[in-house]
Amino acid sequence: MQDKKPTELQDYQLLLMSLHQQNKKRLLMHQEQQQLLFAREEQRKEMQEQSLMAKQLEQQQQMWAQTIKQERVLSLRNRAAKL
């Protein structure tokens, strides 16, 4: 019976080491997933910011175009008034 005890102890130690390695792998996989999720979230935020900036730029361009049109109309009216 004493011959079995060292073997059982070794089996138990091997099992513990195996479980420890499995937990390590799981932890690393979880950390990688978290990093990917974080990177995707950052990318999504950046795309939203770029989209917002593009919309703001488009609005500014429309306002400038409208201002230029108004200035042309005023200029034409002034010329017509002088004639």
Stockholm file with secondary structure:
# STOCKHOLM 1.0

chainA/1-83         MQDKKPTELQDYQLLLMSLHQQNKKRLLMHQEQQQLLFAREEQRKEMQEQSLMAKQLEQQQQMWAQTIKQERVLSLRNRAAKL
#=GR chainA/1-83 SS CTTHHHHHHHHHHHHHHHHHHHHHHHHHHHHHHHHHHHHHHHHHHHHHHHHHHHHHHHHHHHHHHHHHHHHHHHHHHHHHHHC
#=GC SS_cons        CTTHHHHHHHHHHHHHHHHHHHHHHHHHHHHHHHHHHHHHHHHHHHHHHHHHHHHHHHHHHHHHHHHHHHHHHHHHHHHHHHC
//
